């Protein structure tokens, strides 16, 4: 099998490429140049796809004896990931750029080019497992749940899964990968993992956004709609935030307030008590399925839902439903007609906290990734007075 190994310059992708070679495949290494500043340097665990990363990937390829190339996808990355990130914040949503990168770059642009060049599969260092099920290829969690990365792969389609190759999926720990890399003589064996958003390596998302979006002053409201303060730009706030609100008056009960929602059209930030952050229902569009679901999605089914890469899955019930006019919010995309609706099983789990429109929710049935959607609305889990967050 001809395999294109996507090599980030880190230890995971290096070992994945090495295992592909050991398996007898014809392997070619490729590093994706995503930064529009090719001289960008890496600082410890911050940033990725830097010039040092490209050099590390080349050294590994030389040691493995495989051809190595650098593909410049920086323009596509800017359009599909960076510009989307800015647009989502401008629309009042909190996006996940890693999901968009996997969807648009690593498993769309890269895979399309690999197929055009005659490769059979693309190998990456993701911790996830592929299983040939009764309805085609399925994406499952890795054996090491602590390192499982199936969440960020939830955007993959059945056509993409058919061309994916994840050699690390059955490895029970990252420590074993590092030990294997050291045994193989790979210099990246002790290289730290990347953290934060790769195109914001200093981690200051608010400062970065201020350079790309105009900040407009607006009102801060309580949950009853009363103006209790002002802000210098709604884009600087996130759902669940408590610090830095600078409100003009305290709550009547003296308890701290939290950001409950951001209203992009009116440029308002809504705050309230912590109890209002507990979410019992989420819904949204921009959905996709990781392989043939094998069920009628319009009928309610049991599943687990995960809303962050390192969050615990939560038992829930889900279905695909038409968007009702009275439930459409300003955060729904104008052309969306259906949404995935997920009700948290509050008999077995606590409400979700800190849910923000724009986040990605990934659905699991057992260990299998069923699919994903972008959250457009969330409903507070309160039996007496259910209020909608983000409306």
C-alpha positions in Angstrom: 0.0 0.0 0.0 1.3 3.5 -0.9 1.0 5.6 2.3 1.5 9.3 2.6 2.6 10.0 6.2 1.6 13.4 7.5 4.5 14.4 9.7 4.0 17.4 12.0 7.5 17.2 13.4 6.3 15.7 16.7 6.9 12.3 18.3 3.4 10.8 17.5 3.6 11.3 13.7 7.2 10.2 13.7 6.4 6.8 15.3 3.3 6.5 13.1 5.5 6.9 10.0 8.0 4.4 11.4 5.3 1.8 12.0 4.0 2.3 8.5 7.4 1.5 7.2 7.7 -1.5 9.5 4.4 -2.8 8.1 5.9 -3.0 4.6 4.1 0.0 3.1 5.7 2.3 0.5 5.8 5.4 2.7 6.4 9.1 1.7 6.7 11.8 4.4 5.1 15.2 4.0 5.1 18.2 6.3 2.4 20.8 5.9 3.6 24.4 5.9 0.6 26.2 7.3 2.1 29.4 8.6 2.3 32.4 6.3 5.4 33.4 8.2 7.9 30.6 7.2 10.5 31.8 9.7 8.2 31.3 12.6 10.0 29.7 15.6 8.6 27.3 18.2 8.6 28.2 21.9 8.5 25.0 24.0 5.1 23.4 23.7 3.5 26.5 22.1 2.8 26.6 18.4 3.2 24.0 15.7 4.0 23.7 12.0 7.0 25.9 12.5 10.4 25.9 10.7 11.8 23.7 13.6 9.0 21.3 13.2 9.7 20.9 9.5 13.3 20.3 10.2 12.5 17.7 12.8 10.2 15.9 10.4 12.9 15.9 7.7 15.4 14.4 10.1 13.0 11.6 11.0 12.3 10.9 7.4 16.0 10.7 6.7 16.5 8.2 9.5 13.6 6.1 8.2 15.0 6.3 4.7 11.8 7.6 3.1 11.3 10.5 0.7 10.2 13.7 2.3 8.4 16.8 1.0 7.0 20.1 2.4 3.7 21.2 1.0 2.7 24.8 1.3 -1.0 24.9 2.3 -0.7 28.2 4.1 -3.2 30.0 1.8 -5.8 27.3 2.2 -5.2 27.2 5.9 -5.8 31.0 6.2 -9.0 30.8 4.2 -10.5 27.7 5.8 -9.2 27.9 9.4 -8.0 31.4 10.3 -10.6 33.4 8.4 -13.3 31.0 9.6 -12.1 31.5 13.2 -12.4 35.3 12.9 -15.8 35.1 11.2 -17.1 32.8 13.9 -16.1 35.1 16.7 -17.5 38.0 14.8 -20.8 36.1 14.7 -20.8 35.5 18.5 -19.7 31.9 18.4 -16.7 30.2 20.0 -15.1 28.0 17.3 -12.7 25.1 17.5 -10.0 25.7 14.9 -8.5 22.2 15.3 -11.7 20.7 14.1 -11.8 22.9 11.1 -8.1 22.1 10.4 -8.8 18.4 10.4 -11.9 18.8 8.3 -10.5 21.2 5.7 -6.8 20.7 5.7 -5.5 17.4 7.0 -8.3 15.3 5.8 -9.6 17.3 2.8 -6.9 19.3 1.0 -4.1 16.8 2.0 -6.2 13.7 1.3 -7.4 15.0 -2.0 -3.9 15.7 -3.1 -2.7 12.4 -1.9 -5.3 10.5 -3.9 -4.5 12.6 -7.0 -0.9 11.5 -6.7 -1.8 7.8 -6.4 -1.6 7.2 -2.7 -3.9 4.6 -1.1 -4.0 6.2 2.4 -2.9 9.0 4.6 -1.2 8.1 7.9 -1.3 10.4 10.9 -0.2 10.2 14.5 -3.7 10.5 15.9 -4.8 8.2 18.7 -8.0 6.6 17.3 -9.0 3.2 15.9 -10.6 2.2 12.6 -13.0 -0.8 12.5 -14.6 -2.4 9.5 -18.2 -2.6 10.6 -21.4 -4.0 8.9 -22.1 -0.7 7.2 -18.5 0.2 6.3 -15.6 1.7 8.1 -16.2 3.1 11.6 -14.2 5.5 13.7 -13.7 4.4 17.3 -11.9 5.6 20.4 -8.2 4.7 20.9 -7.4 2.0 23.5 -5.8 4.7 25.7 -8.7 6.9 26.7 -6.4 9.4 28.4 -4.8 10.2 25.0 -7.8 9.4 22.8 -8.2 11.9 20.0 -11.3 10.6 18.3 -13.1 13.8 19.3 -11.1 16.0 16.9 -11.6 13.4 14.1 -15.4 13.5 14.5 -15.6 15.7 11.3 -14.4 12.8 9.1 -16.8 11.3 6.5 -17.1 7.8 5.3 -15.1 8.5 2.1 -12.3 10.0 4.2 -12.3 7.2 6.8 -11.8 4.7 3.9 -8.4 6.4 3.2 -7.2 7.0 6.7 -4.5 5.0 8.6 -4.0 5.5 12.3 -1.0 3.3 13.4 -1.1 4.5 17.1 -4.7 3.6 17.9 -4.0 0.4 19.8 -1.1 1.8 21.9 -2.1 2.1 25.5 0.0 5.1 26.6 1.9 8.1 25.3 4.8 7.0 27.4 5.2 3.8 25.3 5.3 6.0 22.1 8.1 8.1 23.6 10.0 5.0 24.7 9.6 3.5 21.2 10.8 6.7 19.6 13.9 6.7 21.8 14.6 3.0 21.0 14.4 3.9 17.3 16.9 6.8 17.8 14.4 9.5 16.9 15.5 12.9 18.2 11.9 14.0 18.8 11.4 11.3 21.5 11.3 13.9 24.3 9.8 16.8 22.3 6.9 18.4 24.2 3.4 18.2 22.9 1.9 21.2 21.2 -0.8 23.2 23.1 -2.9 26.2 22.4 -4.1 27.4 19.0 -1.2 27.0 16.5 -1.6 30.4 14.9 -1.8 32.2 18.3 1.3 30.7 19.9 1.4 33.1 22.8 -2.1 31.9 23.9 -3.5 35.5 24.0 -6.7 34.8 22.0 -8.4 38.0 23.1 -5.4 40.2 22.1 -5.1 38.4 18.8 -8.8 39.0 18.0 -8.4 42.6 18.9 -5.9 43.0 16.1 -8.3 41.4 13.6 -11.8 42.6 14.7 -13.0 46.0 15.7 -14.2 46.1 19.3 -17.5 47.9 19.7 -18.7 49.0 23.2 -22.1 47.5 24.3 -24.3 46.6 27.2 -24.1 43.9 29.8 -27.5 42.6 30.9 -28.7 40.4 33.7 -30.9 37.4 33.0 -34.0 39.5 33.4 -32.8 41.9 30.6 -31.8 44.8 32.9 -28.6 46.8 31.9 -26.1 46.4 34.7 -22.9 47.4 33.0 -21.0 48.0 29.8 -18.2 46.2 27.9 -15.6 47.4 25.4 -16.2 44.5 22.9 -18.3 41.4 23.2 -15.6 39.3 21.3 -13.5 39.5 24.5 -16.0 37.4 26.5 -16.7 33.7 26.6 -19.6 31.7 28.0 -18.8 30.7 31.6 -16.4 33.6 32.2 -16.5 35.1 35.7 -13.5 37.3 36.1 -13.0 40.7 34.4 -16.7 41.5 34.0 -16.4 44.9 35.8 -20.1 45.2 36.6 -21.5 48.3 38.1 -23.5 46.6 40.8 -23.4 43.3 42.6 -26.1 40.7 42.4 -28.9 41.0 45.0 -27.9 37.7 46.6 -24.2 38.7 46.6 -23.2 35.7 44.5 -20.8 36.1 41.5 -22.2 36.4 38.0 -21.0 34.5 34.9 -21.3 35.1 31.2 -24.4 33.2 30.1 -24.5 34.2 26.4 -23.2 36.6 23.8 -25.7 38.3 21.4 -23.8 39.4 18.3 -26.6 41.3 16.6 -27.3 43.6 19.5 -23.7 43.4 20.8 -24.9 42.5 24.3 -23.4 40.2 26.9 -25.8 38.4 29.2 -24.7 37.4 32.7 -26.3 35.5 35.6 -25.9 33.0 38.4 -23.8 29.9 38.0 -26.9 27.7 38.1 -27.9 29.1 34.7 -24.7 27.7 33.2 -26.0 24.1 33.7 -27.2 23.0 30.3 -29.7 20.2 29.7 -30.2 20.4 26.0 -27.9 21.4 23.1 -28.7 21.6 19.4 -27.1 22.7 16.2 -26.2 22.3 12.6 -23.2 21.9 10.3 -23.5 18.2 11.1 -21.7 15.3 9.5 -21.6 11.5 10.1 -18.4 9.5 10.5 -19.4 6.7 8.3 -22.9 5.2 7.6 -24.8 5.6 10.9 -26.8 2.4 10.4 -29.9 3.9 12.1 -32.8 6.3 11.5 -31.4 9.5 12.8 -34.8 11.2 12.9 -35.8 8.8 15.7 -34.5 9.4 19.1 -31.5 7.2 20.0 -29.3 6.8 23.1 -25.7 8.0 22.8 -22.9 9.9 24.7 -22.0 13.5 23.8 -18.6 15.1 24.3 -18.2 18.9 23.8 -14.5 19.3 24.4 -11.4 17.3 23.4 -10.6 16.4 26.9 -14.1 16.4 28.4 -15.8 13.3 29.8 -18.6 11.9 27.6 -22.1 12.4 29.0 -25.1 10.0 28.5 -27.8 11.6 26.3 -30.6 11.1 23.8 -30.4 12.6 20.3 -32.2 12.9 17.1 -32.1 14.9 13.8 -35.0 17.3 13.7 -36.3 20.3 11.6 -35.5 23.7 13.1 -38.8 25.1 14.5 -39.3 28.8 13.7 -39.8 29.6 17.4 -36.4 27.9 18.3 -34.3 29.6 15.6 -31.8 32.0 17.1 -29.5 34.6 15.5 -26.7 32.0 15.9 -28.3 29.6 13.5 -27.0 29.8 10.0 -29.6 31.2 7.6 -29.6 28.2 5.3 -29.9 25.6 8.0 -33.2 23.6 7.9 -32.4 20.8 10.3 -30.4 20.4 13.5 -29.2 17.7 15.8 -31.0 17.9 19.2 -29.4 16.3 22.2 -31.0 16.0 25.6 -28.6 15.2 28.5 -29.7 12.2 30.6 -30.0 14.2 33.8 -30.9 11.0 35.7 -27.3 9.7 35.1 -25.3 12.8 34.5 -24.8 16.4 35.7 -25.8 19.3 33.3 -23.1 20.4 30.9 -21.2 23.6 32.0 -19.7 26.4 30.0 -21.5 25.5 26.7 -20.8 28.1 24.0 -22.4 28.3 20.6 -19.7 27.4 18.0 -18.3 24.6 20.0 -18.3 21.1 18.4 -20.4 18.3 20.0 -19.3 14.8 19.0 -21.8 11.9 19.4 -20.6 8.4 20.4 -22.4 5.1 20.5 -20.2 3.0 22.8 -16.7 3.6 21.6 -17.8 4.5 18.1 -17.9 8.1 16.8 -21.3 8.5 15.2 -20.8 12.1 14.0 -20.6 15.7 15.1 -22.4 19.1 14.9 -21.7 22.7 15.7 -23.7 24.0 18.7 -26.1 26.8 17.8 -28.3 26.9 20.9 -28.3 25.5 24.5 -31.1 25.3 27.0 -30.6 25.6 30.7 -31.4 22.5 32.8 -33.9 23.9 35.2 -37.2 22.1 35.7 -39.1 25.2 36.9 -38.2 27.8 34.3 -36.3 26.5 31.3 -34.5 29.4 29.7 -32.6 29.4 26.5 -28.9 30.4 26.5 -27.6 32.2 23.4 -31.0 33.3 22.0 
